[in-house]
Amino acid sequence: MLGWDAGWQAAWAAADRAPAVDAPAVDAPALDVPGRVTRIDRGLSSVLTAAGPVRVGLGGSLLDRVAADPAEAPVTGDWVRLRQWADRRTTLEQVLSRRTTLVRATPSGGSHSQLLAANATVVAVVVGLVPDPGIAKIERLLSVAWGSGARPVLVLAKADLVRDAHELAAELGEQAPGVEVLVCSTATGAGIDAVRTLVGDTGTLALLGSSGAGKSSLVNALVGTTVLTERSIRADGRGRHTSVRRELVPLPGGGSVIDTPGLRGVSLAAGTPAGDEGLARVFVDVHALAEHCRFGDCRHDREPGCEVLAALGDGRLPPRRLDAWRRLQRELAWTARRASTRPPR
């Protein structure tokens, strides 16, 4: 069921049972069952269980924990413990420990983090080939994908609208070391099977990208029918924020896909894997060079024995890569300063 495996079964057995809060005065005991969150809407969670979908609110014990720490709140992709009461009520009582988390900084200021989805096995950064994809935006999205703990993949959509899709894929692949690059078109069906293989029988594919990149169209193509609404992008190529919710959709044959809202701006959150670890993976070439600098605290500016500057001088490191790395490092430092002066929530 949507990726439930022996590991989740063990986590279920090991997790502390949520205490009974506000239990009804009946003789029959409550029954706990596992389920997976497919959507959050207006404070209620849509959860898919072995018996079918249910829509539930938080139980009293979890409400208390969420009030103390909003990170305790369920998100799309979570495995949770539901309590079915003898009076036919069902409440969400516990969120099982997450294997992966897709996190970005909030667009309002960058010092808070926002959890987009949980327990993805693969995160696909979806980029439309029309208009021309911007490498700076791709690097930001890949940093978020790497930081999730899931396997990152770059999916170039709308391949039918350009003549040189595979040449563009090769060029972008050089700027994304360690990341598989796939090319697809939902209009012709080309490459959709390759995307489907990312999920397998039990995996979860999370889609990350800008509005209008083709995420909803890709979900529909993977399912084989229209399950998410699609709208055309504007004449200037910008999206209309067609996806406003995070939604998990089961796929025929097993596995699932999570569509996330279109991201107009992508900020990196300092102190999170999406910011620190993700950036190191995106710029693994810069970090590999930095390990050979003479000084451990080298800033790669004017220091003697700087291997990064040496690689810049002899052409091993393109200037654009170093400029992009410096820009994102400055952004992380800025958000870290904001976070350090922000009062606790």
C-alpha positions, 0 to 999 in steps of 0.5 A, a space after each residue: 500500500 503506497 510504499 508500506 514495507 517491512 521498515 515502516 512496519 518495524 517503525 510502527 511497532 517501535 513507535 510509542 502508542 499515542 495516549 488516549 485523549 478524550 476517549 468515549 465512555 464505551 467498553 469497546 477499545 479503540 483500534 489503531 491503523 496505519 495510513 498515508 497522508 495524501 493531502 492537507 486542506 483547511 486543517 483536515 488530513 486526507 489519509 489513505 488506509 488499507 480500507 480506503 480513504 478517510 478525512 480526519 482531524 488531529 487527535 487531542 494528544 497530537 494537537 498539543 504537540 503541534 501547538 508546541 512544535 509546528 513541525 509535528 504537524 502532518 504533511 503530504 507523504 507522511 505515514 501516520 497512526 489513525 485511531 478508530 474509536 468505538 463511536 465511529 470517530 477517526 482521529 490522527 494521533 501520531 506521525 511516524 518518523 520521516 525518512 526524507 523531508 522536502 524543505 525550503 525556506 519560506 518565501 516571506 523572509 527566508 529565515 523560517 523553513 517550510 516542509 513541502 512533503 515527506 517520505 519521497 524516494 525520488 525528487 524530480 526537479 521538473 523544468 520546462 524547455 520552453 522558455 529556456 531553462 535558467 541554470 541558476 533556478 535549477 541549481 537552487 531546486 537541486 539543492 532542495 532536492 539533494 537536501 531532502 535525503 531522497 535521490 534527485 533527478 532533473 526532468 526536462 519537460 515539453 521536449 516536443 517544443 524544441 529541436 535540440 532537447 537532448 543537446 540541452 539535456 547534455 549541457 545542463 547535465 554538465 552543470 548538475 554533477 551526479 544527477 540523472 537527466 531525463 527528457 520527456 513530453 506529455 504531448 507525445 508521450 516520449 520519455 514518460 516510461 523512463 520517468 515512471 521507472 523512477 517510482 517502481 512498485 513502491 516508491 514515491 516521486 515528488 515533483 518540484 518546480 516552477 508553475 507552468 513547468 509541466 508538473 500537473 501534466 506529468 502527473 496526469 501522464 503517469 496516471 493515464 488520466 486527468 486527475 489534476 487540473 492543468 492550465 496553460 502558461 502565460 504568453 511570457 512563459 511564466 506559470 499561473 500557480 496552477 498547483 496550490 496544494 501538495 497532493 499524493 496520487 497513487 499510480 497504476 501498478 504501484 507507487 505514488 507521485 506527489 505534486 507540490 505547488 509551483 515555486 516562483 522563488 526558491 530560497 535556501 534555509 540555513 541550518 537545514 540539509 536543503 541549505 547546507 548539505 544540498 548546496 554542497 552536493 550541487 557544487 561538489 566540484 567546488 567543494 572537492 577543489 576547496 579540500 586541497 586549499 592550503 588553509 582550512 578556512 580559505 575563503 577562495 578570494 585572495 588567499 595563497 595556495 587556494 586550489 579553487 582560484 587555481 582551477 579558475 585560472 587554468 580553466 578547470 572551474 568555469 567562472 559562472 560556477 564559482 559566481 553561483 556558489 558564492 551568491 548562494 553562500 552569501 544567501 545562506 549566511 544572510 538567512 543564518 543571521 536572520 535566524 539567529 536574531 529571530 525570537 523563538 516561536 
